[in-house]
Amino acid sequence: MAYTTIDKPSDYFETVLYAGNSGTQSITSLDFQPDWCWFKARNNTDTHAVFDSVRGVTKRLIPDNSSAEGTQSNGLTHFLSNGFTVGDAGIVNQGYNYVAWNWKAGTSFTNDASSTGIGTIDSNGSVSSDAGFGIVKWSGTGSAGTIAHNMGSTPSYLIIKRLSDANWLVQATTLGYGNFLALNTTAASSSASTLVTGVSSTLVTLGNNGSVNGSGQDYIGYFFSEKKGYSKFGSYSANGNAANNTFVYTGFKVGWVLIKRSSSSGEGWFIFDSTRSPANLNVNELRADTSSAETTGSHYIDFLSNGFKPKTAGAGIGGSGDTYIYMAFAENPFVTSSGVPACAR
Protein backbone atom coordinates (compact mmCIF):
# COMPACT_ATOMS: atom_id res chain seq x y z
CA MET A 1 0.00 0.00 0.00
CA ALA A 2 1.32 3.45 -0.90
CA TYR A 3 2.63 5.56 1.98
CA THR A 4 0.29 8.40 0.99
CA THR A 5 -2.30 9.11 -1.67
CA ILE A 6 -1.70 12.87 -1.47
CA ASP A 7 1.68 13.83 -2.90
CA LYS A 8 0.73 17.51 -3.12
CA PRO A 9 -1.04 18.70 0.05
CA SER A 10 -1.58 22.15 -1.48
CA ASP A 11 -4.22 20.57 -3.71
CA TYR A 12 -6.43 20.39 -0.59
CA PHE A 13 -5.07 22.78 2.02
CA GLU A 14 -3.08 25.97 1.63
CA THR A 15 -2.15 29.06 3.62
CA VAL A 16 -2.04 32.37 1.79
CA LEU A 17 -0.74 35.77 2.91
CA TYR A 18 -1.84 39.08 1.42
CA ALA A 19 -1.90 42.80 2.12
CA GLY A 20 -5.29 44.47 2.47
CA ASN A 21 -6.13 47.31 0.09
CA SER A 22 -9.26 48.75 1.78
CA GLY A 23 -11.26 48.05 -1.37
CA THR A 24 -12.02 44.87 -3.28
CA GLN A 25 -9.44 42.32 -4.34
CA SER A 26 -9.18 38.76 -5.57
CA ILE A 27 -6.57 36.38 -4.19
CA THR A 28 -5.79 33.89 -6.94
CA SER A 29 -2.72 31.98 -5.76
CA LEU A 30 -4.41 28.79 -4.55
CA ASP A 31 -4.21 25.46 -6.37
CA PHE A 32 -7.92 24.77 -5.82
CA GLN A 33 -11.32 26.33 -5.28
CA PRO A 34 -11.67 26.61 -1.50
CA ASP A 35 -14.76 25.59 0.44
CA TRP A 36 -13.69 26.71 3.91
CA CYS A 37 -11.73 29.95 4.37
CA TRP A 38 -10.50 31.16 7.76
CA PHE A 39 -9.18 34.74 7.90
CA LYS A 40 -7.20 36.74 10.46
CA ALA A 41 -5.58 40.18 10.31
CA ARG A 42 -2.06 39.52 11.51
CA ASN A 43 -1.21 43.03 12.71
CA ASN A 44 -4.60 44.13 14.01
CA THR A 45 -7.07 43.00 16.65
CA ASP A 46 -10.06 42.38 14.37
CA THR A 47 -11.76 39.06 15.04
CA HIS A 48 -11.11 35.89 13.11
CA ALA A 49 -13.65 35.22 10.34
CA VAL A 50 -14.80 31.94 8.80
CA PHE A 51 -16.75 31.49 5.56
CA ASP A 52 -17.74 28.28 3.78
CA SER A 53 -19.40 27.23 0.54
CA VAL A 54 -22.21 25.31 2.25
CA ARG A 55 -23.62 28.29 4.15
CA GLY A 56 -22.69 30.54 1.21
CA VAL A 57 -20.60 33.63 0.62
CA THR A 58 -21.01 36.60 2.97
CA LYS A 59 -22.16 34.28 5.80
CA ARG A 60 -19.61 34.91 8.54
CA LEU A 61 -18.80 33.06 11.74
CA ILE A 62 -16.26 34.19 14.34
CA PRO A 63 -14.10 31.44 15.89
CA ASP A 64 -12.90 33.58 18.80
CA ASN A 65 -16.35 34.19 20.27
CA SER A 66 -19.77 32.60 20.56
CA SER A 67 -21.70 35.09 18.45
CA ALA A 68 -24.31 34.01 15.94
CA GLU A 69 -23.78 33.75 12.21
CA GLY A 70 -23.88 37.17 10.57
CA THR A 71 -24.12 38.49 7.04
CA GLN A 72 -20.94 40.34 6.03
CA SER A 73 -21.77 41.73 2.59
CA ASN A 74 -18.25 43.14 2.19
CA GLY A 75 -16.46 40.07 3.53
CA LEU A 76 -15.76 37.04 1.36
CA THR A 77 -17.92 37.68 -1.69
CA HIS A 78 -16.90 34.96 -4.17
CA PHE A 79 -15.21 31.57 -4.18
CA LEU A 80 -12.93 31.37 -7.23
CA SER A 81 -11.41 28.39 -9.01
CA ASN A 82 -8.01 29.41 -7.60
CA GLY A 83 -8.89 31.53 -4.58
CA PHE A 84 -11.50 34.03 -3.43
CA THR A 85 -12.65 37.64 -3.65
CA VAL A 86 -13.00 39.90 -0.61
CA GLY A 87 -14.65 43.26 -0.03
CA ASP A 88 -13.44 46.02 2.27
CA ALA A 89 -14.48 44.60 5.65
CA GLY A 90 -11.83 45.00 8.32
CA ILE A 91 -11.83 41.28 9.02
CA VAL A 92 -10.60 40.52 5.49
CA ASN A 93 -9.31 43.56 3.62
CA GLN A 94 -8.42 46.84 5.29
CA GLY A 95 -4.90 48.27 5.49
CA TYR A 96 -3.44 45.30 7.38
CA ASN A 97 -1.53 42.12 6.64
CA TYR A 98 -3.76 39.04 6.47
CA VAL A 99 -3.50 35.29 6.60
CA ALA A 100 -6.15 33.01 5.13
CA TRP A 101 -6.18 29.26 5.77
CA ASN A 102 -8.08 27.39 3.07
CA TRP A 103 -9.47 23.87 2.74
CA LYS A 104 -11.04 22.12 -0.25
CA ALA A 105 -14.10 19.88 0.01
CA GLY A 106 -15.79 20.13 -3.37
CA THR A 107 -18.33 17.31 -3.71
CA SER A 108 -21.83 18.40 -2.72
CA PHE A 109 -24.39 16.09 -1.16
CA THR A 110 -27.90 16.20 0.26
CA ASN A 111 -29.33 13.45 2.44
CA ASP A 112 -33.07 13.23 3.10
CA ALA A 113 -32.90 10.72 5.95
CA SER A 114 -36.51 9.56 5.64
CA SER A 115 -36.06 8.81 1.93
CA THR A 116 -32.59 7.25 1.95
CA GLY A 117 -32.83 5.47 5.29
CA ILE A 118 -29.35 6.78 6.11
CA GLY A 119 -29.39 8.51 9.48
CA THR A 120 -32.38 10.04 11.21
CA ILE A 121 -31.68 13.77 10.72
CA ASP A 122 -31.48 15.43 7.29
CA SER A 123 -28.09 16.84 6.32
CA ASN A 124 -26.33 18.47 3.40
CA GLY A 125 -22.82 19.62 2.70
CA SER A 126 -19.63 19.42 0.70
CA VAL A 127 -16.95 16.77 1.21
CA SER A 128 -13.63 15.47 -0.03
CA SER A 129 -13.22 11.76 0.55
CA ASP A 130 -9.63 12.01 -0.74
CA ALA A 131 -8.61 14.61 1.84
CA GLY A 132 -10.88 13.43 4.64
CA PHE A 133 -12.69 16.73 5.04
CA GLY A 134 -16.39 17.49 5.21
CA ILE A 135 -18.56 20.55 5.78
CA VAL A 136 -21.94 19.35 7.02
CA LYS A 137 -25.07 21.36 7.84
CA TRP A 138 -28.17 20.14 9.68
CA SER A 139 -31.17 21.32 11.68
CA GLY A 140 -31.58 19.90 15.16
CA THR A 141 -34.57 17.85 16.27
CA GLY A 142 -34.12 17.94 20.04
CA SER A 143 -33.98 14.14 20.09
CA ALA A 144 -30.89 11.96 19.88
CA GLY A 145 -30.21 10.89 16.30
CA THR A 146 -27.71 10.46 13.49
CA ILE A 147 -26.58 12.59 10.55
CA ALA A 148 -24.95 11.38 7.34
CA HIS A 149 -21.59 13.05 6.59
CA ASN A 150 -20.82 11.37 3.24
CA MET A 151 -17.04 11.46 3.80
CA GLY A 152 -16.51 7.74 3.30
CA SER A 153 -14.18 7.56 6.32
CA THR A 154 -14.60 7.97 10.06
CA PRO A 155 -13.98 11.52 11.28
CA SER A 156 -11.66 11.84 14.27
CA TYR A 157 -11.84 15.60 14.78
CA LEU A 158 -15.13 17.53 14.70
CA ILE A 159 -15.69 21.29 15.05
CA ILE A 160 -19.38 22.16 15.46
CA LYS A 161 -21.06 25.56 15.71
CA ARG A 162 -24.72 26.28 16.38
CA LEU A 163 -25.47 29.17 14.05
CA SER A 164 -27.22 31.06 16.80
CA ASP A 165 -25.32 32.31 19.85
CA ALA A 166 -23.32 29.36 21.29
CA ASN A 167 -19.77 28.22 21.98
CA TRP A 168 -17.83 26.33 19.33
CA LEU A 169 -17.74 22.64 20.22
CA VAL A 170 -14.57 20.64 19.50
CA GLN A 171 -14.90 16.87 19.75
CA ALA A 172 -11.63 15.00 19.18
CA THR A 173 -11.74 11.23 19.47
CA THR A 174 -8.47 11.34 21.40
CA LEU A 175 -10.47 12.99 24.22
CA GLY A 176 -13.04 10.19 24.26
CA TYR A 177 -16.73 10.56 23.51
CA GLY A 178 -18.55 12.77 25.95
CA ASN A 179 -15.50 15.00 26.42
CA PHE A 180 -15.19 18.25 24.54
CA LEU A 181 -13.41 21.60 24.30
CA ALA A 182 -14.68 25.02 23.23
CA LEU A 183 -12.68 26.65 20.42
CA ASN A 184 -13.49 30.16 21.64
CA THR A 185 -12.39 29.66 25.28
CA THR A 186 -9.35 28.65 27.32
CA ALA A 187 -11.31 26.07 29.33
CA ALA A 188 -10.01 22.56 29.91
CA SER A 189 -11.75 19.49 28.54
CA SER A 190 -15.24 19.04 29.99
CA SER A 191 -17.72 16.21 29.80
CA ALA A 192 -21.34 15.95 28.69
CA SER A 193 -23.03 12.70 27.73
CA THR A 194 -25.49 14.27 25.29
CA LEU A 195 -23.13 15.76 22.69
CA VAL A 196 -21.41 13.66 19.99
CA THR A 197 -21.77 10.08 21.19
CA GLY A 198 -20.29 8.19 18.25
CA VAL A 199 -18.92 8.38 14.72
CA SER A 200 -18.64 5.92 11.87
CA SER A 201 -17.65 5.99 8.21
CA THR A 202 -21.20 7.09 7.33
CA LEU A 203 -22.78 8.72 10.40
CA VAL A 204 -22.23 11.07 13.33
CA THR A 205 -24.39 10.21 16.34
CA LEU A 206 -25.73 13.17 18.30
CA GLY A 207 -27.35 13.45 21.69
CA ASN A 208 -30.05 16.00 22.42
CA ASN A 209 -27.74 18.72 23.78
CA GLY A 210 -28.55 22.16 22.41
CA SER A 211 -24.92 22.67 21.36
CA VAL A 212 -25.31 19.99 18.67
CA ASN A 213 -28.98 19.09 18.28
CA GLY A 214 -31.45 21.59 19.72
CA SER A 215 -34.95 21.54 18.28
CA GLY A 216 -35.23 23.97 15.35
CA GLN A 217 -31.61 25.10 15.63
CA ASP A 218 -29.23 25.13 12.63
CA TYR A 219 -25.68 23.79 12.84
CA ILE A 220 -22.52 23.65 10.77
CA GLY A 221 -19.85 21.01 11.29
CA TYR A 222 -16.29 20.87 9.99
CA PHE A 223 -15.30 17.19 10.12
CA PHE A 224 -11.84 15.68 9.58
CA SER A 225 -10.54 12.15 9.21
CA GLU A 226 -6.85 11.29 9.11
CA LYS A 227 -5.13 10.74 5.79
CA LYS A 228 -1.66 9.27 6.00
CA GLY A 229 1.01 11.71 4.90
CA TYR A 230 -1.47 14.63 4.83
CA SER A 231 -3.31 15.08 8.15
CA LYS A 232 -2.96 13.97 11.75
CA PHE A 233 -5.19 14.51 14.81
CA GLY A 234 -3.95 13.40 18.19
CA SER A 235 -2.55 14.33 21.58
CA TYR A 236 0.79 14.51 23.37
CA SER A 237 2.16 14.97 26.86
CA ALA A 238 4.83 17.67 27.12
CA ASN A 239 7.87 17.38 29.38
CA GLY A 240 8.61 21.05 30.05
CA ASN A 241 12.14 20.84 28.63
CA ALA A 242 12.57 23.78 26.26
CA ALA A 243 15.70 22.31 24.70
CA ASN A 244 14.30 18.81 24.22
CA ASN A 245 10.53 18.74 24.60
CA THR A 246 8.26 15.96 23.37
CA PHE A 247 8.56 15.01 19.70
CA VAL A 248 5.16 14.50 18.04
CA TYR A 249 5.22 12.19 15.03
CA THR A 250 2.85 13.09 12.19
CA GLY A 251 4.40 11.29 9.21
CA PHE A 252 4.77 14.50 7.18
CA LYS A 253 6.54 17.83 7.06
CA VAL A 254 4.17 20.02 9.01
CA GLY A 255 2.64 23.03 7.29
CA TRP A 256 -0.02 24.02 9.85
CA VAL A 257 -0.91 23.00 13.38
CA LEU A 258 -3.52 23.97 15.98
CA ILE A 259 -2.65 23.06 19.59
CA LYS A 260 -4.73 23.29 22.79
CA ARG A 261 -3.92 22.22 26.35
CA SER A 262 -6.77 19.91 27.34
CA SER A 263 -5.69 18.78 30.81
CA SER A 264 -6.29 22.12 32.54
CA SER A 265 -7.71 25.55 31.81
CA GLY A 266 -6.07 28.89 31.17
CA GLU A 267 -4.30 28.26 27.85
CA GLY A 268 -5.69 29.04 24.41
CA TRP A 269 -5.67 27.54 20.93
CA PHE A 270 -2.28 28.21 19.31
CA ILE A 271 -1.93 28.28 15.51
CA PHE A 272 1.42 28.01 13.74
CA ASP A 273 2.06 27.63 10.00
CA SER A 274 5.09 27.39 7.76
CA THR A 275 3.91 30.21 5.47
CA ARG A 276 4.06 32.88 8.16
CA SER A 277 7.26 31.27 9.54
CA PRO A 278 9.06 29.64 6.61
CA ALA A 279 12.23 29.02 8.63
CA ASN A 280 12.68 27.22 11.95
CA LEU A 281 12.24 28.03 14.74
CA ASN A 282 8.59 28.76 14.02
CA VAL A 283 7.83 31.77 16.24
CA ASN A 284 4.79 33.51 14.70
CA GLU A 285 1.71 32.54 16.69
CA LEU A 286 -1.95 33.37 16.42
CA ARG A 287 -4.67 32.14 18.75
CA ALA A 288 -8.07 30.93 17.61
CA ASP A 289 -9.72 31.93 20.88
CA THR A 290 -8.79 35.61 20.81
CA SER A 291 -8.76 38.50 18.34
CA SER A 292 -5.23 39.47 19.39
CA ALA A 293 -2.74 40.30 16.67
CA GLU A 294 0.05 37.90 15.78
CA THR A 295 2.81 37.69 18.37
CA THR A 296 6.40 36.59 17.94
CA GLY A 297 8.62 34.79 20.38
CA SER A 298 6.27 33.78 23.20
CA HIS A 299 6.26 30.14 22.13
CA TYR A 300 8.66 28.31 19.83
CA ILE A 301 8.01 25.18 17.80
CA ASP A 302 10.08 23.12 15.36
CA PHE A 303 8.33 21.97 12.20
CA LEU A 304 10.20 18.85 11.16
CA SER A 305 10.14 16.55 8.14
CA ASN A 306 8.03 13.97 9.98
CA GLY A 307 6.44 15.86 12.89
CA PHE A 308 6.86 18.75 15.27
CA LYS A 309 8.48 19.53 18.61
CA PRO A 310 7.63 22.33 21.05
CA LYS A 311 10.81 24.25 21.88
CA THR A 312 9.51 25.89 25.01
CA ALA A 313 8.68 25.08 28.60
CA GLY A 314 5.69 27.42 28.40
CA ALA A 315 2.30 26.05 29.40
CA GLY A 316 0.74 27.11 26.07
CA ILE A 317 2.22 24.20 24.12
CA GLY A 318 5.01 22.63 26.22
CA GLY A 319 4.27 22.62 29.96
CA SER A 320 5.66 19.78 32.05
CA GLY A 321 3.12 16.98 32.47
CA ASP A 322 0.44 18.83 30.53
CA THR A 323 -1.65 17.08 27.88
CA TYR A 324 -2.43 18.77 24.55
CA ILE A 325 -4.59 17.94 21.55
CA TYR A 326 -3.61 18.98 18.06
CA MET A 327 -4.71 18.96 14.45
CA ALA A 328 -2.01 19.16 11.81
CA PHE A 329 -1.78 19.36 8.01
CA ALA A 330 1.15 18.68 5.74
CA GLU A 331 3.37 20.90 3.70
CA ASN A 332 4.91 17.77 2.20
CA PRO A 333 4.50 14.04 2.92
CA PHE A 334 7.50 12.35 4.54
CA VAL A 335 7.48 9.79 1.72
CA THR A 336 5.62 10.19 -1.58
CA SER A 337 3.15 7.67 -3.02
CA SER A 338 5.97 6.23 -5.14
CA GLY A 339 8.17 5.66 -2.08
CA VAL A 340 10.50 8.61 -2.62
CA PRO A 341 11.47 10.53 0.55
CA ALA A 342 10.32 14.16 0.41
CA CYS A 343 12.77 16.96 1.25
CA ALA A 344 13.58 17.27 4.93
CA ARG A 345 13.46 20.59 6.74
C-alpha positions in Angstrom: 0.0 0.0 0.0 1.3 3.5 -0.9 2.6 5.6 2.0 0.3 8.4 1.0 -2.3 9.1 -1.7 -1.7 12.9 -1.5 1.7 13.8 -2.9 0.7 17.5 -3.1 -1.0 18.7 0.0 -1.6 22.2 -1.5 -4.2 20.6 -3.7 -6.4 20.4 -0.6 -5.1 22.8 2.0 -3.1 26.0 1.6 -2.2 29.1 3.6 -2.0 32.4 1.8 -0.7 35.8 2.9 -1.8 39.1 1.4 -1.9 42.8 2.1 -5.3 44.5 2.5 -6.1 47.3 0.1 -9.3 48.7 1.8 -11.3 48.0 -1.4 -12.0 44.9 -3.3 -9.4 42.3 -4.3 -9.2 38.8 -5.6 -6.6 36.4 -4.2 -5.8 33.9 -6.9 -2.7 32.0 -5.8 -4.4 28.8 -4.6 -4.2 25.5 -6.4 -7.9 24.8 -5.8 -11.3 26.3 -5.3 -11.7 26.6 -1.5 -14.8 25.6 0.4 -13.7 26.7 3.9 -11.7 30.0 4.4 -10.5 31.2 7.8 -9.2 34.7 7.9 -7.2 36.7 10.5 -5.6 40.2 10.3 -2.1 39.5 11.5 -1.2 43.0 12.7 -4.6 44.1 14.0 -7.1 43.0 16.6 -10.1 42.4 14.4 -11.8 39.1 15.0 -11.1 35.9 13.1 -13.6 35.2 10.3 -14.8 31.9 8.8 -16.8 31.5 5.6 -17.7 28.3 3.8 -19.4 27.2 0.5 -22.2 25.3 2.3 -23.6 28.3 4.1 -22.7 30.5 1.2 -20.6 33.6 0.6 -21.0 36.6 3.0 -22.2 34.3 5.8 -19.6 34.9 8.5 -18.8 33.1 11.7 -16.3 34.2 14.3 -14.1 31.4 15.9 -12.9 33.6 18.8 -16.4 34.2 20.3 -19.8 32.6 20.6 -21.7 35.1 18.5 -24.3 34.0 15.9 -23.8 33.8 12.2 -23.9 37.2 10.6 -24.1 38.5 7.0 -20.9 40.3 6.0 -21.8 41.7 2.6 -18.3 43.1 2.2 -16.5 40.1 3.5 -15.8 37.0 1.4 -17.9 37.7 -1.7 -16.9 35.0 -4.2 -15.2 31.6 -4.2 -12.9 31.4 -7.2 -11.4 28.4 -9.0 -8.0 29.4 -7.6 -8.9 31.5 -4.6 -11.5 34.0 -3.4 -12.7 37.6 -3.7 -13.0 39.9 -0.6 -14.6 43.3 0.0 -13.4 46.0 2.3 -14.5 44.6 5.7 -11.8 45.0 8.3 -11.8 41.3 9.0 -10.6 40.5 5.5 -9.3 43.6 3.6 -8.4 46.8 5.3 -4.9 48.3 5.5 -3.4 45.3 7.4 -1.5 42.1 6.6 -3.8 39.0 6.5 -3.5 35.3 6.6 -6.2 33.0 5.1 -6.2 29.3 5.8 -8.1 27.4 3.1 -9.5 23.9 2.7 -11.0 22.1 -0.2 -14.1 19.9 0.0 -15.8 20.1 -3.4 -18.3 17.3 -3.7 -21.8 18.4 -2.7 -24.4 16.1 -1.2 -27.9 16.2 0.3 -29.3 13.5 2.4 -33.1 13.2 3.1 -32.9 10.7 5.9 -36.5 9.6 5.6 -36.1 8.8 1.9 -32.6 7.2 2.0 -32.8 5.5 5.3 -29.3 6.8 6.1 -29.4 8.5 9.5 -32.4 10.0 11.2 -31.7 13.8 10.7 -31.5 15.4 7.3 -28.1 16.8 6.3 -26.3 18.5 3.4 -22.8 19.6 2.7 -19.6 19.4 0.7 -17.0 16.8 1.2 -13.6 15.5 0.0 -13.2 11.8 0.6 -9.6 12.0 -0.7 -8.6 14.6 1.8 -10.9 13.4 4.6 -12.7 16.7 5.0 -16.4 17.5 5.2 -18.6 20.6 5.8 -21.9 19.4 7.0 -25.1 21.4 7.8 -28.2 20.1 9.7 -31.2 21.3 11.7 -31.6 19.9 15.2 -34.6 17.9 16.3 -34.1 17.9 20.0 -34.0 14.1 20.1 -30.9 12.0 19.9 -30.2 10.9 16.3 -27.7 10.5 13.5 -26.6 12.6 10.5 -24.9 11.4 7.3 -21.6 13.0 6.6 -20.8 11.4 3.2 -17.0 11.5 3.8 -16.5 7.7 3.3 -14.2 7.6 6.3 -14.6 8.0 10.1 -14.0 11.5 11.3 -11.7 11.8 14.3 -11.8 15.6 14.8 -15.1 17.5 14.7 -15.7 21.3 15.1 -19.4 22.2 15.5 -21.1 25.6 15.7 -24.7 26.3 16.4 -25.5 29.2 14.0 -27.2 31.1 16.8 -25.3 32.3 19.9 -23.3 29.4 21.3 -19.8 28.2 22.0 -17.8 26.3 19.3 -17.7 22.6 20.2 -14.6 20.6 19.5 -14.9 16.9 19.7 -11.6 15.0 19.2 -11.7 11.2 19.5 -8.5 11.3 21.4 -10.5 13.0 24.2 -13.0 10.2 24.3 -16.7 10.6 23.5 -18.6 12.8 25.9 -15.5 15.0 26.4 -15.2 18.3 24.5 -13.4 21.6 24.3 -14.7 25.0 23.2 -12.7 26.7 20.4 -13.5 30.2 21.6 -12.4 29.7 25.3 -9.3 28.6 27.3 -11.3 26.1 29.3 -10.0 22.6 29.9 -11.7 19.5 28.5 -15.2 19.0 30.0 -17.7 16.2 29.8 -21.3 15.9 28.7 -23.0 12.7 27.7 -25.5 14.3 25.3 -23.1 15.8 22.7 -21.4 13.7 20.0 -21.8 10.1 21.2 -20.3 8.2 18.3 -18.9 8.4 14.7 -18.6 5.9 11.9 -17.7 6.0 8.2 -21.2 7.1 7.3 -22.8 8.7 10.4 -22.2 11.1 13.3 -24.4 10.2 16.3 -25.7 13.2 18.3 -27.3 13.4 21.7 -30.0 16.0 22.4 -27.7 18.7 23.8 -28.5 22.2 22.4 -24.9 22.7 21.4 -25.3 20.0 18.7 -29.0 19.1 18.3 -31.5 21.6 19.7 -35.0 21.5 18.3 -35.2 24.0 15.4 -31.6 25.1 15.6 -29.2 25.1 12.6 -25.7 23.8 12.8 -22.5 23.7 10.8 -19.8 21.0 11.3 -16.3 20.9 10.0 -15.3 17.2 10.1 -11.8 15.7 9.6 -10.5 12.2 9.2 -6.8 11.3 9.1 -5.1 10.7 5.8 -1.7 9.3 6.0 1.0 11.7 4.9 -1.5 14.6 4.8 -3.3 15.1 8.2 -3.0 14.0 11.8 -5.2 14.5 14.8 -3.9 13.4 18.2 -2.5 14.3 21.6 0.8 14.5 23.4 2.2 15.0 26.9 4.8 17.7 27.1 7.9 17.4 29.4 8.6 21.1 30.1 12.1 20.8 28.6 12.6 23.8 26.3 15.7 22.3 24.7 14.3 18.8 24.2 10.5 18.7 24.6 8.3 16.0 23.4 8.6 15.0 19.7 5.2 14.5 18.0 5.2 12.2 15.0 2.9 13.1 12.2 4.4 11.3 9.2 4.8 14.5 7.2 6.5 17.8 7.1 4.2 20.0 9.0 2.6 23.0 7.3 0.0 24.0 9.8 -0.9 23.0 13.4 -3.5 24.0 16.0 -2.7 23.1 19.6 -4.7 23.3 22.8 -3.9 22.2 26.3 -6.8 19.9 27.3 -5.7 18.8 30.8 -6.3 22.1 32.5 -7.7 25.5 31.8 -6.1 28.9 31.2 -4.3 28.3 27.8 -5.7 29.0 24.4 -5.7 27.5 20.9 -2.3 28.2 19.3 -1.9 28.3 15.5 1.4 28.0 13.7 2.1 27.6 10.0 5.1 27.4 7.8 3.9 30.2 5.5 4.1 32.9 8.2 7.3 31.3 9.5 9.1 29.6 6.6 12.2 29.0 8.6 12.7 27.2 11.9 12.2 28.0 14.7 8.6 28.8 14.0 7.8 31.8 16.2 4.8 33.5 14.7 1.7 32.5 16.7 -2.0 33.4 16.4 -4.7 32.1 18.7 -8.1 30.9 17.6 -9.7 31.9 20.9 -8.8 35.6 20.8 -8.8 38.5 18.3 -5.2 39.5 19.4 -2.7 40.3 16.7 0.1 37.9 15.8 2.8 37.7 18.4 6.4 36.6 17.9 8.6 34.8 20.4 6.3 33.8 23.2 6.3 30.1 22.1 8.7 28.3 19.8 8.0 25.2 17.8 10.1 23.1 15.4 8.3 22.0 12.2 10.2 18.8 11.2 10.1 16.5 8.1 8.0 14.0 10.0 6.4 15.9 12.9 6.9 18.8 15.3 8.5 19.5 18.6 7.6 22.3 21.0 10.8 24.3 21.9 9.5 25.9 25.0 8.7 25.1 28.6 5.7 27.4 28.4 2.3 26.1 29.4 0.7 27.1 26.1 2.2 24.2 24.1 5.0 22.6 26.2 4.3 22.6 30.0 5.7 19.8 32.0 3.1 17.0 32.5 0.4 18.8 30.5 -1.7 17.1 27.9 -2.4 18.8 24.5 -4.6 17.9 21.6 -3.6 19.0 18.1 -4.7 19.0 14.5 -2.0 19.2 11.8 -1.8 19.4 8.0 1.2 18.7 5.7 3.4 20.9 3.7 4.9 17.8 2.2 4.5 14.0 2.9 7.5 12.4 4.5 7.5 9.8 1.7 5.6 10.2 -1.6 3.2 7.7 -3.0 6.0 6.2 -5.1 8.2 5.7 -2.1 10.5 8.6 -2.6 11.5 10.5 0.6 10.3 14.2 0.4 12.8 17.0 1.3 13.6 17.3 4.9 13.5 20.6 6.7 
